[in-house]
Amino acid sequence: MRRWCVVAASLSALILAMSCQPSYESKGNQAYKASQRASGDAQRLLQKEAYMYYLQAVKAHPERISKQLRNRFVEMSLARAKLVLVEGSTQMDALPLLLEDIDSVLTADVESYLRNQYADFLILYADSNFANQKLYDGIGHLERAVEVAADKAQYTRKLEEVNSNLAKDNFEIAQMEFEQGKTEKDHEALVRAEFRTKLALYYDEEYPGAAELLSKIYKQNMPHYSAYEAVVTDKPDSNIYDQINKYDILLAVPELNRAGASATAIMSMYNYSYNPLRLRAKDFALVNEQGQKFPASTSSSIKKEILDQEHEVKMTLRFGGVQGSIQKLIYENGDHYTEKCFY
């Protein structure tokens, strides 16, 4: 009996001792308060210590995060992120992890000034991305800054300014390429003009004059493949480039004849996709402005049944029952899709 009393007393003492030990949050608070009085390297070490303890506190009880813990964790995470960005680089793995930490606790309980500080950091991060030609990531950080900021106006202006400037630069290049292409009968310049105009619209889909210019370029480029990979040398980063250069099957339509409800397209097709393509009349269609599709008829002249990779084929497609203004020719076969716009 006495033995069990001793065991019980020992367990009670252990539980009491554990309850008296400082929690992760209280340890973080100690380091946080000390960091407020420190400077230089000492302050940085204390901020890191506070961040580590707060992180453990958040992970230990993610469903019971006090308002103070939430705010101080955001504050210390931002301090760490700024240090990494200023003294390290945008390539450091720690930055995305620190942003994930902040986003994991970012709620309405986070003070407005901290939300704005987070937005300020994202602007700084974006500028660093732009300096390293990482436009896609930079724009993403600007968009996130608008989302998280308590006072959104200045961050919205920054995002709009960046997108507008990028659109302007590409639109002006597109205009020059277009004029050169028309004047000198240079189809490569026309293809570059098409790419640059699409890029301008990617940054600002309402950029003045861009949609009208693209329509003019489409008309000029009907006889040519829009082979951006072959003629565009100054490419944006791959995340953006791949959204513009999204078709690996290329179409060219040197001649499109319309007689009432009938139409004939003399066209060529180049396969740059990942496998051979089956060629069937039903997989080609004209599409009008309303989105109505008019499949090619079986009377079409298709000389090959299979188009191998990196090969070209010429064919004559015939269409019946065509209505409205024809906007484009499409090829659609399972996962494979491409189109050639006419205006």
C-alpha positions as CSV (number, residue, x, y, z in Angstrom):
1,M,0.0,0.0,0.0
2,R,2.8,2.3,1.0
3,R,4.5,1.6,-2.4
4,W,1.5,2.7,-4.3
5,C,1.3,5.9,-2.3
6,V,4.9,6.7,-3.1
7,V,4.2,6.1,-6.8
8,A,1.2,8.3,-6.8
9,A,3.0,11.0,-5.0
10,S,5.9,10.8,-7.5
11,L,3.5,11.1,-10.4
12,S,1.7,14.1,-8.8
13,A,5.1,15.8,-8.3
14,L,6.0,15.1,-12.0
15,I,2.8,16.5,-13.3
16,L,3.1,19.6,-11.1
17,A,6.7,20.1,-12.3
18,M,5.6,19.8,-15.9
19,S,2.8,22.3,-15.4
20,C,5.2,24.7,-14.0
21,Q,7.6,24.5,-16.9
22,P,7.4,27.5,-19.3
23,S,5.2,26.8,-22.4
24,Y,6.5,27.3,-25.9
25,E,4.5,30.5,-26.1
26,S,5.8,31.9,-22.8
27,K,9.4,31.0,-23.8
28,G,8.7,32.8,-27.1
29,N,7.4,35.8,-25.2
30,Q,10.6,36.0,-23.1
31,A,12.7,36.0,-26.2
32,Y,10.4,38.5,-27.9
33,K,10.5,41.0,-25.0
34,A,14.3,40.7,-24.8
35,S,14.6,41.3,-28.6
36,Q,12.7,44.6,-28.1
37,R,15.6,45.9,-25.9
38,A,18.4,44.4,-28.0
39,S,20.0,45.5,-31.2
40,G,22.3,44.1,-34.0
41,D,23.2,40.4,-34.0
42,A,21.8,40.0,-30.4
43,Q,18.4,41.2,-31.6
44,R,18.5,38.9,-34.6
45,L,19.3,35.9,-32.5
46,L,16.5,36.7,-30.0
47,Q,14.0,37.2,-32.9
48,K,15.0,33.8,-34.3
49,E,14.6,32.2,-30.9
50,A,11.1,33.8,-30.5
51,Y,10.1,32.7,-33.9
52,M,11.2,29.1,-33.2
53,Y,9.3,28.9,-29.9
54,Y,6.2,30.6,-31.5
55,L,6.3,28.1,-34.3
56,Q,6.3,25.2,-31.9
57,A,3.4,26.7,-30.0
58,V,1.4,27.1,-33.2
59,K,2.1,23.6,-34.3
60,A,1.3,22.2,-30.8
61,H,-2.2,23.7,-30.6
62,P,-3.2,25.0,-34.1
63,E,-6.8,25.2,-33.0
64,R,-6.0,27.3,-29.9
65,I,-3.9,30.2,-31.1
66,S,-4.4,33.3,-29.0
67,K,-4.6,36.7,-30.7
68,Q,-1.2,37.8,-29.2
69,L,0.5,34.6,-30.3
70,R,-0.9,35.0,-33.8
71,N,0.3,38.6,-34.1
72,R,3.7,38.0,-32.6
73,F,4.3,34.9,-34.8
74,V,3.5,37.0,-37.9
75,E,5.8,39.7,-36.7
76,M,8.7,37.4,-36.0
77,S,8.2,35.5,-39.2
78,L,8.3,38.7,-41.1
79,A,11.5,39.7,-39.3
80,R,13.1,36.4,-40.4
81,A,11.8,36.7,-44.0
82,K,13.2,40.2,-44.4
83,L,16.6,39.1,-43.0
84,V,16.7,36.2,-45.5
85,L,15.7,38.3,-48.4
86,V,18.0,41.3,-47.7
87,E,21.1,39.2,-46.7
88,G,20.4,36.1,-48.8
89,S,18.5,35.9,-52.1
90,T,15.1,35.1,-53.6
91,Q,16.4,31.6,-54.3
92,M,16.7,30.6,-50.6
93,D,14.4,27.7,-49.7
94,A,13.6,29.4,-46.4
95,L,11.5,32.2,-47.9
96,P,8.6,30.1,-49.2
97,L,8.5,28.3,-45.9
98,L,8.3,31.5,-43.9
99,L,5.5,32.8,-46.2
100,E,3.7,29.5,-45.6
101,D,4.1,30.1,-41.8
102,I,2.5,33.5,-42.1
103,D,-0.3,32.4,-44.3
104,S,-1.1,29.6,-42.0
105,V,-2.1,32.0,-39.2
106,L,-3.3,35.0,-41.2
107,T,-6.8,35.8,-40.1
108,A,-8.8,38.8,-39.2
109,D,-7.2,38.8,-35.7
110,V,-3.9,39.9,-37.3
111,E,-3.4,43.6,-36.7
112,S,-3.8,45.9,-39.7
113,Y,-0.3,47.3,-39.4
114,L,1.1,43.8,-39.6
115,R,-1.0,43.0,-42.7
116,N,0.4,46.1,-44.3
117,Q,4.0,45.1,-43.3
118,Y,3.4,41.7,-44.9
119,A,2.2,43.4,-48.1
120,D,5.3,45.7,-48.0
121,F,7.5,42.6,-47.7
122,L,5.8,41.0,-50.7
123,I,6.4,44.2,-52.7
124,L,10.1,43.9,-51.8
125,Y,10.1,40.2,-52.7
126,A,8.4,41.0,-56.0
127,D,11.0,43.7,-56.9
128,S,13.8,41.2,-56.2
129,N,12.0,38.7,-58.5
130,F,11.7,41.3,-61.3
131,A,15.4,42.1,-60.9
132,N,16.1,38.4,-61.6
133,Q,13.7,38.2,-64.6
134,K,11.2,36.1,-62.6
135,L,8.2,38.0,-63.8
136,Y,5.6,35.4,-63.1
137,D,6.7,35.0,-59.5
138,G,7.0,38.8,-59.1
139,I,3.5,39.4,-60.3
140,G,2.2,36.6,-58.1
141,H,3.7,38.3,-55.0
142,L,2.1,41.7,-56.0
143,E,-1.3,40.0,-56.4
144,R,-0.8,38.4,-52.9
145,A,0.1,41.8,-51.5
146,V,-3.2,43.2,-52.6
147,E,-5.0,40.3,-51.0
148,V,-3.4,40.5,-47.6
149,A,-3.1,44.3,-47.2
150,A,-5.4,46.0,-44.8
151,D,-5.1,49.3,-46.9
152,K,-5.2,48.0,-50.4
153,A,-5.1,51.1,-52.5
154,Q,-1.3,51.6,-52.8
155,Y,-0.7,47.9,-53.4
156,T,-3.4,47.8,-56.1
157,R,-1.7,50.8,-57.8
158,K,1.6,49.1,-57.7
159,L,0.2,46.0,-59.4
160,E,-1.6,47.9,-62.0
161,E,1.5,50.1,-62.7
162,V,3.7,47.0,-63.2
163,N,1.2,45.2,-65.4
164,S,0.6,48.4,-67.5
165,N,4.3,49.0,-68.0
166,L,4.9,45.4,-69.1
167,A,1.9,45.6,-71.4
168,K,3.1,48.9,-72.9
169,D,6.6,47.6,-73.5
170,N,5.4,44.5,-75.4
171,F,2.7,46.4,-77.3
172,E,5.2,48.9,-78.6
173,I,7.5,46.1,-79.7
174,A,4.5,44.4,-81.4
175,Q,3.7,47.5,-83.3
176,M,7.2,47.8,-84.7
177,E,7.3,44.2,-85.6
178,F,3.9,44.4,-87.3
179,E,4.9,47.4,-89.4
180,Q,8.2,45.7,-90.4
181,G,6.3,42.5,-91.3
182,K,3.8,44.3,-93.5
183,T,6.4,46.6,-95.2
184,E,9.1,44.0,-95.8
185,K,6.8,41.0,-96.3
186,D,8.6,39.4,-93.3
187,H,6.4,36.7,-91.9
188,E,8.8,36.0,-89.0
189,A,8.3,39.6,-87.9
190,L,4.6,39.1,-88.1
191,V,4.8,36.0,-85.9
192,R,6.9,37.9,-83.4
193,A,4.3,40.7,-83.5
194,E,1.6,38.2,-82.7
195,F,3.5,36.8,-79.8
196,R,4.3,40.3,-78.3
197,T,0.7,41.4,-78.6
198,K,-0.5,38.3,-76.8
199,L,2.0,39.0,-74.1
200,A,0.8,42.6,-73.8
201,L,-2.8,41.2,-73.3
202,Y,-1.5,38.7,-70.8
203,Y,-0.3,41.5,-68.6
204,D,-3.3,43.7,-69.2
205,E,-6.2,42.2,-71.1
206,E,-7.7,45.6,-71.7
207,Y,-4.6,47.4,-72.8
208,P,-5.7,50.1,-75.3
209,G,-5.3,49.0,-79.0
210,A,-3.9,45.5,-78.2
211,A,-7.0,43.5,-79.2
212,E,-7.4,45.5,-82.4
213,L,-3.7,45.0,-83.3
214,L,-4.0,41.3,-82.6
215,S,-6.9,41.0,-85.0
216,K,-4.9,42.7,-87.8
217,I,-2.0,40.4,-87.2
218,Y,-4.2,37.3,-87.3
219,K,-5.3,38.3,-90.7
220,Q,-1.8,38.8,-92.0
221,N,-0.6,35.5,-90.3
222,M,-3.3,33.2,-91.8
223,P,-0.8,31.7,-94.3
224,H,1.9,31.2,-91.7
225,Y,2.5,28.9,-88.8
226,S,2.6,30.9,-85.5
227,A,5.9,29.2,-84.6
228,Y,6.9,31.3,-81.6
229,E,9.6,28.9,-80.6
230,A,11.4,29.3,-83.9
231,V,11.4,33.2,-84.1
232,V,11.1,34.6,-80.6
233,T,14.5,35.0,-79.0
234,D,13.8,37.3,-76.1
235,K,11.4,35.1,-74.2
236,P,9.9,35.8,-70.8
237,D,10.3,33.3,-68.0
238,S,8.9,29.8,-68.8
239,N,5.8,30.1,-66.6
240,I,4.6,33.1,-68.7
241,Y,6.0,31.9,-72.1
242,D,4.3,28.5,-71.9
243,Q,0.9,30.3,-71.4
244,I,1.4,32.1,-74.7
245,N,3.1,29.3,-76.6
246,K,0.5,26.8,-75.6
247,Y,-0.1,25.0,-79.0
248,D,2.3,22.3,-80.1
249,I,0.3,21.6,-83.2
250,L,0.6,24.4,-85.8
251,L,-1.9,25.3,-88.5
252,A,-1.5,27.6,-91.5
253,V,-4.4,28.6,-93.9
254,P,-3.1,30.2,-97.0
255,E,-6.5,30.1,-98.6
256,L,-10.1,30.2,-97.3
257,N,-12.9,30.4,-99.8
258,R,-16.5,31.0,-98.9
259,A,-19.5,30.5,-101.1
260,G,-22.8,30.9,-99.2
261,A,-23.0,28.1,-96.6
262,S,-20.0,26.2,-98.1
263,A,-16.4,26.9,-97.3
264,T,-13.1,25.4,-98.5
265,A,-9.8,25.8,-96.6
266,I,-6.5,25.0,-98.2
267,M,-4.2,24.5,-95.2
268,S,-1.1,22.9,-93.8
269,M,-0.4,21.3,-90.4
270,Y,2.8,20.7,-88.5
271,N,3.0,18.2,-85.6
272,Y,5.3,19.3,-82.8
273,S,3.4,17.4,-80.2
274,Y,4.4,14.4,-78.1
275,N,3.1,11.7,-80.4
276,P,1.8,11.0,-83.9
277,L,-1.6,12.4,-84.8
278,R,-4.5,10.7,-86.5
279,L,-6.0,12.9,-89.2
280,R,-9.8,12.6,-89.7
281,A,-12.1,15.2,-91.3
282,K,-14.4,15.2,-88.3
283,D,-11.6,16.4,-86.0
284,F,-11.3,19.7,-88.0
285,A,-13.9,22.4,-87.7
286,L,-14.6,26.1,-88.5
287,V,-15.9,28.1,-85.6
288,N,-17.9,31.3,-86.0
289,E,-18.1,34.3,-83.7
290,Q,-21.0,32.7,-81.7
291,G,-18.9,29.6,-81.0
292,Q,-20.8,27.4,-83.4
293,K,-18.7,24.6,-84.9
294,F,-18.9,23.3,-88.4
295,P,-17.0,20.0,-88.9
296,A,-15.2,19.3,-92.1
297,S,-17.0,17.0,-94.4
298,T,-15.9,13.5,-95.5
299,S,-15.3,14.9,-99.0
300,S,-12.2,16.7,-97.7
301,S,-8.9,15.8,-99.2
302,I,-6.6,14.4,-96.5
303,K,-3.7,12.5,-98.0
304,K,-2.3,11.1,-94.8
305,E,-4.0,9.0,-92.1
306,I,-1.2,9.6,-89.5
307,L,1.0,12.7,-89.1
308,D,4.3,11.8,-87.5
309,Q,6.1,14.0,-85.0
310,E,8.0,16.9,-86.5
311,H,6.3,16.3,-89.9
312,E,4.1,18.5,-92.0
313,V,1.1,17.7,-94.2
314,K,-1.0,19.8,-96.6
315,M,-4.7,19.2,-97.1
316,T,-8.0,20.6,-98.5
317,L,-10.9,20.8,-96.0
318,R,-14.5,21.3,-97.1
319,F,-17.3,22.5,-94.9
320,G,-21.0,22.7,-95.3
321,G,-23.8,24.5,-93.5
322,V,-21.5,27.3,-92.4
323,Q,-23.2,30.3,-90.8
324,G,-22.0,33.7,-89.6
325,S,-18.5,35.2,-89.6
326,I,-15.8,32.5,-89.4
327,Q,-13.4,33.3,-86.6
328,K,-11.0,30.3,-86.6
329,L,-10.1,26.8,-87.7
330,I,-9.6,24.2,-85.0
331,Y,-8.3,20.7,-84.7
332,E,-9.5,18.7,-81.7
333,N,-8.7,15.1,-81.1
334,G,-8.7,13.8,-77.5
335,D,-6.1,15.6,-75.5
336,H,-4.8,17.4,-78.7
337,Y,-6.2,20.8,-79.5
338,T,-5.0,23.7,-81.6
339,E,-6.5,26.6,-83.5
340,K,-5.8,29.2,-86.1
341,C,-7.5,32.5,-85.7
342,F,-8.4,34.5,-88.8
343,Y,-9.0,37.9,-87.1
